[in-house]
Amino acid sequence: WQTPAAKNHTPPPHPVVMAMSKLALASRALGRSSAATAVAATRARAAAPATVALGGHRRFGSAAPQPAAAASPAPAPGAVAERRVVRMTTEEAFVKVLQRHGIDNAFGIIGSAMMPISDLFPAAGIKFWDCAHEYNAGLMSDGYTRTTGRMSMMIAQNGPGITNFVTPVKTAYWNHTPLLLVTPQAANKTIGQGGFQEVEQMAMFKDCVCYQEEVRDPTRIPEVLNRVIEKAIRGSAPAQINIPRDMWTKVIDVELPAGVTLERSPGGPKSVAAAAELLSGAKFPVILNGAGVILSEGGVEASRQLAEKLSAPVCCNYQHNDAFPGNHPLYAGPLGYNGSKAAMELISQADVILALGTRLNPFSTLPAYGINYFPSQAKLIQVDINEARIGLTKPVTVGIQGDAAMVAQGILEKLAPAAGDADRSNREALIKTTKAAWELELGSMDHEQDDVGTTWNERSRKRHPERMSPRIAWRSIQKVLPTDAIISSDIGNNCAIGNAYPSFPSGRQYLAPGLFGPCGYGFPSILGAKVGKPHVPVVGFAGDGAFGISMNELTACGRNDWPAVTMVVFRNYQWGAEKRNTTLWYSDNFVGTELNVGVEYAELAKACGLKGVKVSTPAELEQALVGAIEGQMQRNETTLVEVVLNQELGEPFRRDAMTAPNRVAGISMEDMRE
């Protein structure tokens, strides 16, 4: 049986509905008898130019094409593929389908229920990255696929191994990341008897994946696996195949499935024409780029051409700072929590907004800096590959279901010749002066402000005047971070304060946790990114609270073939976001907000065989970060940089959701019974 989880929980589908591969990778697998060979091949592909060939091996967005196996040319669209029944084992069939889709990286922890297929990984050219915890393995898989555009696989032992995947799978769901979730299951023979490591794995992930299916007969393994992979691509989300462990080691006669070729949608012609008409008559058009622009092949470039034609400022959705080139004159920065005030001021003046490749999630447009900036009277054009998201959070004038790049190109072609000319010079001048004013203001923001009636930040500065504030640290980081670096962020006060600082020349350079908001994302996701992009500098960021959730990967990432990373841990000895809530609504009644002051994270890194540096001044931070990146790229050194900060607290995450408590009956210790 199968459960189309998307029926009740429809995720944003992937904007690039790629052609299913018809190419067998068996010839490529020959001669790959060691994991080291597989790693070398992965790194060579990661260094290839970022282009896409539709109809070739599985790619999403702007990932590089994979060489085709000469022995098995792909049929042209519409052609009848050769069908051939072959005798093989169930695990051989499983691995051959993975090969056909170019899935050559798996993240997890080894377990007996998966060993029949993991035994074939080295010979197949599949690298298994053995992690310290499945939670981190899932987030590594998300980081790998988001930065490369290549599907990866997460796999572990049934029961307690698989349960650790729940949070990372839901994270990938809202990050719109197409992943393959492989969940070995307790054997059919004993299922339902409460046996060893038995749990309802399909029910567990129903709300976390876009599609799930359980294998009910050994002969259906290749068919089901192929369909699950296709569904992940089309749904731009994780999809699950659940396999009872007694399906392995069976001999079957099957034909390997050839995929189905689907073209991406350029949007309905009437809707595209209506959008072009609105933008042609706009006096202050603004473009709002979302994740779909990054995921779509050519999405960033298409939005650039459209923006230049209209002289429209381009804002980015929350946590998608890489959705438009940061060095472009029309780049306004990110909206939302601790974002760009310039972007907020510019979009507030819009009469027409093109929301391109975004579901317009509510958190991305909440008021910030005291500005309720989203213009309620502006005409809104929303473009999303998933029709269920259009008009869900804001009233829409024109809705377009389609791929972000193709829709943007279609709108551009239908614009009136004079589109953008209305007040163009004044608009361009305003964009320039607004950005300059915000850059000056941001550069002068050294400290966090206290709300009226609270004094925590003032007290923090007085208590440790020698320590850096989070903003001073972020300015130092911004000064020395390479422009081509991929960075990750995490949930928490110090990372959130940094939202306005990073910008990027291209997409797939910024890994933020996304709207599911898991603590502990920064470290594992940057490890996955480095696996996918070994020749690019990568730097992860996390606060000490969030880092504590994933720090056990220090024991794994220094061994065997793991490529080096640089990890920055902000050390302020507290759960800052929750402490901020406590100062504002709970009268400094701190419960569960304090961290152990005796933990030395740099020393822990050294104990795991890695490099560790502790810094407390801007000059030390800059020197340590430059040295760590140099060591990463030239000597394969993983370095943890521990940055000691004061305890200033930034803007709370959810002013909209917090309320001062009411005391009615009262609570007293005397009421506690023994």
C-alpha positions in Angstrom: 0.0 0.0 0.0 1.1 3.6 -0.4 0.3 6.9 1.3 0.4 10.1 -0.8 1.3 12.3 2.1 1.0 15.4 -0.1 -2.8 14.9 -0.2 -3.2 16.6 3.1 0.1 18.4 3.5 1.1 19.7 0.1 4.7 21.0 0.1 6.1 23.6 -2.3 7.1 21.5 -5.4 10.5 21.9 -6.9 10.6 24.5 -9.7 12.8 22.4 -11.9 10.8 19.3 -12.8 13.8 17.5 -14.3 13.6 14.7 -16.8 14.0 11.2 -15.4 17.2 9.6 -16.4 17.3 6.8 -18.9 21.0 6.3 -18.5 22.4 3.2 -16.8 25.4 3.9 -14.6 26.7 0.3 -14.5 29.7 1.1 -16.7 30.6 4.0 -14.5 30.4 1.8 -11.5 32.9 -0.7 -12.9 36.3 -0.3 -11.4 35.0 1.7 -8.4 36.0 -0.8 -5.7 36.9 1.6 -2.9 35.2 4.4 -1.0 38.2 6.7 -1.8 37.5 6.4 -5.5 33.9 7.4 -4.9 35.0 10.4 -2.9 37.4 11.5 -5.6 34.6 11.2 -8.2 32.2 13.2 -6.1 34.8 16.0 -5.6 35.6 16.1 -9.3 31.9 16.5 -10.2 31.5 19.2 -7.5 34.2 21.3 -9.2 32.5 21.1 -12.6 30.8 24.2 -14.1 27.3 24.8 -12.8 25.1 24.1 -15.8 22.2 21.8 -16.4 21.3 19.4 -19.2 17.7 18.4 -19.1 17.1 14.7 -19.9 20.5 13.7 -18.4 21.1 12.6 -14.9 19.2 13.9 -11.9 19.9 17.5 -11.2 18.0 20.3 -9.6 18.5 24.0 -10.3 22.0 25.0 -11.4 23.9 21.8 -10.6 26.5 20.4 -13.0 25.5 17.7 -15.5 26.7 14.2 -14.9 28.6 12.3 -17.7 26.4 9.7 -19.3 27.4 6.1 -19.6 28.1 5.4 -23.2 26.7 1.9 -23.0 23.2 3.1 -22.4 22.1 6.2 -24.4 19.0 8.0 -23.3 16.0 7.7 -25.6 14.5 10.9 -27.0 11.3 12.2 -25.4 8.4 10.2 -26.7 10.6 7.3 -27.8 9.9 3.8 -26.5 12.6 2.7 -24.1 14.1 -0.7 -24.5 12.5 -3.1 -22.0 14.5 -6.0 -20.6 13.9 -8.4 -17.7 17.0 -9.2 -15.7 17.6 -11.6 -12.9 19.1 -9.9 -9.8 18.8 -9.7 -6.1 16.5 -7.2 -4.4 19.5 -5.2 -3.1 21.1 -5.2 -6.5 17.9 -3.8 -8.0 17.8 -1.1 -5.3 21.3 0.0 -5.9 20.9 0.0 -9.7 18.0 2.4 -9.4 20.1 4.7 -7.2 22.8 4.6 -9.9 20.3 5.5 -12.6 19.4 8.6 -10.7 23.0 9.5 -9.9 22.4 9.2 -6.1 26.0 8.6 -4.9 26.1 10.1 -1.4 24.3 8.7 1.6 24.3 10.0 5.2 23.5 8.0 8.3 24.7 5.4 10.8 25.2 1.8 9.8 22.7 -0.8 10.9 21.9 -4.4 10.2 18.6 -3.7 8.4 20.5 -1.8 5.7 23.6 -3.9 5.4 22.5 -5.9 2.3 22.5 -2.6 0.3 25.4 -0.8 2.1 27.6 -3.8 1.3 27.2 -2.9 -2.4 27.9 0.9 -1.9 31.6 0.8 -2.5 31.3 -1.2 -5.7 28.5 1.0 -7.0 30.3 4.3 -6.5 28.1 5.3 -3.5 29.9 7.0 -0.6 28.3 6.3 2.8 29.1 9.1 5.3 29.0 7.5 8.7 27.9 10.2 11.2 27.8 10.4 14.9 24.0 10.9 15.1 21.2 10.4 12.7 19.8 13.9 13.5 23.0 15.4 12.1 23.1 13.0 9.2 19.7 14.2 8.0 20.8 17.8 8.2 24.0 17.0 6.4 21.9 15.5 3.6 19.9 18.7 3.5 23.0 20.8 3.3 24.6 18.6 0.6 21.5 18.8 -1.7 20.8 22.5 -1.2 24.3 23.5 -2.2 24.8 21.0 -5.1 21.4 20.5 -6.5 22.0 16.7 -6.4 19.7 14.4 -4.6 21.2 12.6 -1.6 20.0 9.8 0.6 19.5 9.5 4.4 19.4 6.0 5.8 19.7 4.3 9.2 18.7 1.3 11.3 14.9 0.7 11.7 13.3 2.0 14.9 15.5 4.2 17.1 17.8 5.1 14.2 15.0 6.2 11.9 13.2 8.1 14.7 16.2 10.5 14.9 15.4 11.5 11.3 12.0 13.1 12.1 13.3 16.7 12.7 15.8 16.8 9.8 13.2 15.4 7.4 10.6 18.1 8.4 13.4 20.7 8.1 14.1 19.6 4.6 10.3 19.6 3.8 10.1 23.4 4.6 13.5 24.0 3.0 12.0 22.6 -0.2 14.8 20.0 -0.5 14.2 16.9 -2.5 15.8 14.1 -0.5 15.5 10.3 -0.5 14.5 8.9 2.9 15.2 5.2 3.1 13.6 3.6 6.2 14.3 -0.1 6.7 11.5 -1.6 8.6 11.0 -4.5 11.1 10.4 -7.7 9.2 6.9 -8.5 7.9 7.0 -11.9 9.6 7.0 -10.3 13.1 5.5 -6.8 12.5 2.8 -6.0 15.0 4.2 -8.2 17.8 6.2 -5.4 19.4 9.5 -6.9 18.3 13.0 -5.5 18.5 13.3 -1.9 17.1 9.7 -1.9 15.8 7.8 1.3 15.3 5.2 2.7 12.9 7.6 4.4 10.5 5.1 5.4 7.9 2.8 7.2 10.4 5.8 8.9 11.9 6.8 10.7 8.6 3.3 11.3 7.2 3.4 15.0 7.9 7.1 15.3 7.0 7.3 14.1 3.4 5.6 14.9 0.1 5.2 11.2 -0.6 5.7 7.8 1.1 5.3 4.2 0.0 6.0 0.9 1.6 7.3 -2.1 -0.4 4.9 -5.0 -0.2 6.6 -7.5 -2.6 10.3 -8.0 -3.4 9.7 -7.7 -7.1 8.3 -4.1 -6.7 11.5 -2.6 -5.1 12.8 -1.0 -8.3 9.4 0.3 -9.3 8.6 1.8 -5.8 12.1 3.3 -5.4 12.0 4.9 -8.8 8.5 6.4 -8.1 9.6 7.7 -4.6 12.6 9.5 -6.2 10.4 11.0 -8.9 7.9 12.3 -6.3 10.7 13.9 -4.3 11.8 15.8 -7.4 8.4 16.9 -8.4 7.4 17.8 -4.8 10.7 19.5 -4.0 10.7 17.7 -0.7 11.8 14.5 1.0 10.0 11.3 0.0 10.1 8.0 1.9 10.5 4.4 0.9 9.8 2.0 3.7 11.3 -1.5 3.3 10.6 -4.4 5.6 14.0 -6.0 6.2 12.9 -9.4 5.0 12.6 -8.0 1.5 16.4 -8.2 1.1 18.4 -11.1 -0.3 15.7 -12.3 -2.6 16.3 -13.2 -6.2 13.9 -11.5 -8.6 13.3 -11.2 -12.3 12.5 -7.6 -13.1 13.0 -4.8 -15.5 14.5 -1.6 -14.2 12.1 1.3 -14.7 12.7 4.1 -17.2 11.6 7.4 -15.8 8.9 9.8 -17.0 9.9 13.0 -18.7 8.0 16.1 -17.5 8.5 19.7 -18.7 8.5 22.6 -16.4 5.6 25.0 -16.6 6.1 28.6 -17.8 2.8 29.6 -16.3 -0.6 30.2 -18.0 -0.3 32.7 -20.9 -3.2 34.8 -19.7 -1.8 35.1 -16.2 1.7 35.9 -17.5 0.2 38.6 -19.8 -1.8 40.1 -17.0 1.3 40.3 -14.8 3.3 41.9 -17.6 0.5 44.5 -18.0 0.5 45.3 -14.3 4.3 45.7 -14.2 4.3 47.7 -17.4 2.1 50.3 -15.8 3.7 50.3 -12.4 5.2 53.5 -11.0 7.2 51.7 -8.3 7.6 48.0 -9.1 9.4 45.8 -6.5 10.5 42.2 -7.0 10.5 39.8 -4.0 12.7 36.7 -4.6 12.1 33.5 -2.7 13.6 30.1 -2.6 12.1 29.1 -5.9 14.3 31.6 -7.7 17.4 29.8 -6.2 16.0 26.3 -7.0 14.9 27.2 -10.5 17.4 26.7 -13.3 18.4 30.2 -14.3 16.0 31.8 -11.8 18.5 34.4 -10.4 19.5 35.5 -13.9 16.0 35.7 -15.1 15.0 37.9 -12.2 18.1 40.1 -12.8 17.1 40.8 -16.4 13.5 41.6 -15.3 14.7 43.9 -12.5 17.0 45.8 -14.8 14.3 46.3 -17.4 12.0 47.7 -14.8 14.7 49.4 -12.6 12.9 47.5 -9.8 14.6 47.0 -6.4 14.9 43.3 -5.5 14.2 42.2 -1.9 14.9 38.6 -0.7 12.7 36.6 1.5 13.8 35.8 5.0 16.8 33.4 5.1 17.2 33.6 1.4 19.9 36.3 1.1 21.4 34.5 -1.9 18.3 34.8 -4.0 19.8 37.8 -5.8 23.4 39.0 -6.4 24.4 41.1 -3.4 26.7 43.3 -5.4 24.0 44.4 -7.8 22.8 48.0 -7.6 19.2 46.8 -7.4 19.8 44.4 -4.5 17.9 45.7 -1.5 18.6 42.8 1.0 16.4 40.5 3.0 13.1 41.2 4.5 11.9 39.9 7.9 13.5 39.4 11.2 16.7 41.4 11.6 16.7 42.0 7.9 17.5 45.0 5.7 15.8 48.2 6.6 16.5 49.4 3.1 14.5 46.5 1.7 11.6 47.2 4.0 11.5 50.9 3.2 11.6 50.3 -0.5 9.0 47.6 -0.6 6.7 49.8 1.5 6.5 52.2 -1.5 5.6 49.6 -4.1 2.4 49.9 -6.1 3.1 46.5 -7.8 5.0 43.6 -6.2 6.2 40.5 -8.1 6.6 37.8 -5.5 8.8 35.4 -7.5 9.2 31.8 -6.4 7.8 32.3 -2.9 5.0 31.0 -0.8 5.0 34.3 1.1 5.2 32.6 4.5 3.9 34.9 7.2 7.1 35.1 9.2 9.0 36.6 6.3 6.9 39.7 6.2 6.3 40.4 9.9 7.0 44.0 11.0 10.6 44.7 12.0 12.5 47.7 13.4 9.1 49.1 14.3 8.1 49.2 10.6 5.0 47.6 9.3 6.4 47.7 5.9 4.4 45.3 3.6 2.1 47.6 1.6 -1.5 46.4 1.9 -2.7 48.5 -1.1 0.0 47.2 -3.6 -1.1 44.9 -6.4 0.5 41.5 -5.7 1.6 39.0 -8.4 2.5 35.7 -6.8 4.5 33.1 -8.7 4.9 29.6 -7.2 5.3 26.1 -8.7 2.7 24.9 -6.2 -0.8 26.3 -6.7 -1.9 25.5 -3.2 0.4 28.2 -1.8 -0.8 31.0 -4.1 -3.0 33.4 -2.2 -2.7 31.4 1.0 -1.2 34.2 3.2 -1.9 37.5 1.3 -4.5 38.7 -1.2 -3.2 38.2 -4.7 -4.1 40.2 -7.8 -2.5 37.8 -10.3 -1.5 34.2 -9.4 0.8 32.2 -11.6 1.6 28.6 -11.2 4.9 27.9 -12.8 8.7 27.8 -12.7 10.2 31.0 -11.4 12.8 31.4 -14.2 10.4 30.6 -17.0 7.6 32.8 -15.7 10.1 35.7 -15.2 11.3 35.3 -18.8 7.8 35.1 -20.1 6.8 38.3 -18.3 9.9 40.0 -19.6 9.0 39.2 -23.1 5.5 40.6 -22.8 6.4 43.9 -21.1 5.5 47.0 -22.9 8.4 48.8 -24.5 8.1 51.7 -22.0 7.8 49.4 -19.0 9.8 50.8 -16.1 10.2 54.3 -17.6 7.7 56.0 -15.3 9.8 58.0 -12.8 12.8 55.6 -13.5 15.6 58.1 -12.7 14.0 59.1 -9.4 13.4 55.5 -8.4 17.0 54.5 -9.2 18.2 57.5 -7.1 16.0 56.5 -4.2 17.3 52.9 -4.3 20.8 54.1 -4.2 20.3 56.6 -1.3 18.1 54.2 0.7 20.7 51.5 0.5 23.6 53.9 1.4 21.7 55.2 4.4 21.0 51.6 5.7 24.6 50.6 5.1 25.8 53.5 7.1 23.3 52.8 9.9 24.1 49.1 10.0 27.8 49.9 10.2 27.2 52.1 13.2 25.0 49.6 15.1 27.4 48.3 17.7 24.9 47.2 20.4 21.3 46.0 21.0 18.7 48.3 22.5 16.6 47.6 25.6 12.8 48.0 25.5 11.4 50.7 27.8 11.4 49.4 31.3 14.1 46.7 30.8 17.9 47.0 31.3 19.4 43.6 30.4 21.5 44.8 27.5 22.8 47.8 29.4 23.7 45.5 32.3 25.4 43.1 30.0 27.7 45.8 28.6 28.7 47.0 32.1 29.2 43.5 33.4 31.7 42.6 30.6 32.9 45.8 28.9 35.9 43.9 27.4 33.8 41.5 25.4 32.6 41.9 21.8 28.9 42.4 21.1 27.3 40.1 18.4 27.2 43.0 15.9 30.9 43.8 16.3 31.7 40.2 15.7 29.5 40.0 12.6 31.2 43.0 11.1 34.6 41.4 11.6 33.3 38.2 9.9 31.9 40.2 7.0 35.3 41.8 6.5 37.3 38.7 6.0 34.8 36.1 4.7 35.6 35.1 1.0 32.9 36.1 -1.5 32.6 32.6 -2.8 32.2 31.0 0.6 29.2 28.9 1.4 27.9 29.6 4.9 25.4 28.1 7.3 23.5 29.6 10.1 21.6 28.3 13.1 18.6 29.1 15.3 19.4 31.5 18.1 20.1 35.1 19.2 23.6 35.6 17.8 22.9 34.1 14.4 19.7 35.9 14.1 21.4 39.3 14.7 23.6 38.5 11.8 20.7 38.2 9.3 21.3 41.6 7.7 25.1 41.2 7.1 25.8 38.4 4.6 25.1 38.8 0.8 26.3 36.5 -2.0 27.2 36.8 -5.7 25.2 33.6 -6.6 22.6 31.2 -5.3 23.1 28.1 -3.2 25.6 29.8 -0.9 23.5 30.4 2.2 22.2 27.5 4.3 19.8 28.8 7.0 17.6 26.5 9.1 14.4 27.5 7.5 10.9 27.9 8.9 10.8 24.7 10.9 13.6 26.2 12.9 15.7 23.3 14.3 18.5 24.2 16.7 21.8 22.5 15.8 21.5 23.1 12.0 24.6 25.1 11.4 27.3 22.5 12.0 25.9 19.4 10.2 24.6 21.3 7.2 28.0 22.9 6.5 29.6 19.4 6.7 27.1 18.3 4.1 27.8 21.3 2.0 31.6 20.6 2.1 31.0 17.0 1.0 29.2 18.4 -2.1 31.5 21.3 -2.8 35.0 20.2 -1.5 36.8 22.9 -3.5 34.8 25.8 -2.1 35.5 27.4 1.3 32.7 26.7 3.8 32.0 28.3 7.2 29.3 27.3 9.7 27.9 29.5 12.4 26.0 28.6 15.6 25.5 29.8 19.1 26.8 27.7 22.0 23.3 26.5 22.8 22.4 25.3 19.3 25.9 23.9 18.8 25.6 21.7 21.8 22.8 19.8 20.0 25.1 18.8 17.1 28.6 19.0 18.6 28.9 15.2 18.8 29.8 15.4 15.1 33.2 16.6 16.2 34.0 13.0 16.9 33.1 12.0 13.3 34.2 14.8 10.9 37.9 14.4 11.5 38.1 10.8 10.4 38.7 9.0 7.1 37.5 10.9 4.0 35.6 13.8 5.6 36.6 17.1 4.0 37.6 20.0 6.3 35.3 22.8 7.4 35.5 25.9 9.5 33.0 26.2 12.4 32.4 29.4 14.3 30.7 29.0 17.7 29.4 32.2 19.4 30.0 31.8 23.1 27.7 33.8 25.3 26.8 31.2 27.9 23.0 31.3 27.5 20.0 30.4 25.4 19.7 33.9 24.2 16.4 34.0 22.3 14.5 32.5 25.3 16.4 34.8 27.6 15.2 37.8 25.6 11.6 36.6 26.0 12.2 36.3 29.7 13.5 39.9 30.0 10.5 41.3 28.1 7.6 39.3 29.4 8.7 37.3 32.5 10.5 39.9 34.6 14.0 38.3 34.3 12.7 35.1 35.9 15.2 33.0 34.0 14.3 29.3 33.8 16.5 26.9 31.8 18.4 29.7 30.0 21.9 29.4 31.5 24.7 27.3 29.9 27.8 25.8 31.6 30.5 28.4 31.8 33.2 25.7 32.3 32.8 24.1 28.8 35.7 25.0 26.5 34.6 24.3 22.9 38.0 25.0 21.3 39.5 22.5 23.7 36.8 19.9 22.9 37.7 20.3 19.2 41.4 19.6 20.0 40.4 16.6 22.0 38.7 15.2 18.9 41.8 15.7 16.8 40.8 18.9 15.2 42.0 22.5 15.5 40.5 24.8 18.1 41.0 28.5 18.6 39.4 30.8 21.2 39.1 34.5 20.5 37.7 37.6 22.3 38.6 40.6 20.2 37.8 41.7 16.6 41.4 41.4 15.6 41.7 37.9 17.0 38.5 36.9 15.3 39.6 38.1 11.9 43.0 36.5 12.2 41.6 33.2 13.4 38.9 33.1 10.7 41.4 33.8 7.9 43.8 31.2 9.3 41.1 28.6 9.7 39.9 29.0 6.1 43.4 28.8 4.8 43.9 25.6 6.8 40.7 24.2 5.4 41.6 24.9 1.8 45.3 24.1 1.8 45.9 21.6 4.6 42.5 19.9 5.0 42.2 21.2 8.6 38.9 21.4 10.4 39.0 24.3 12.8 36.5 25.4 15.5 36.7 29.1 16.3 35.2 29.8 19.7 34.1 33.5 19.8 33.5 34.9 23.3 30.7 37.6 23.3 28.9 39.6 25.8 25.3 38.7 26.7 23.5 41.3 24.7 20.1 40.1 23.4 18.6 41.1 20.0 15.0 41.6 18.9 12.8 38.8 20.0 11.7 36.2 17.4 8.0 36.4 18.1 6.7 39.7 19.4 3.5 38.8 17.5 3.1 35.6 19.6 4.2 36.6 23.1 2.0 38.1 25.8 2.8 39.0 29.4 1.3 36.4 31.7 -1.7 36.8 33.9 -1.7 35.6 37.5 -5.2 34.7 38.8 -5.2 31.9 41.4 -1.5 32.2 42.2 1.1 29.4 42.6 2.8 28.6 46.0 5.4 26.1 47.0 3.2 25.2 50.0 0.8 23.5 47.6 3.4 20.9 46.5 2.6 17.4 47.9 5.1 14.8 48.8 
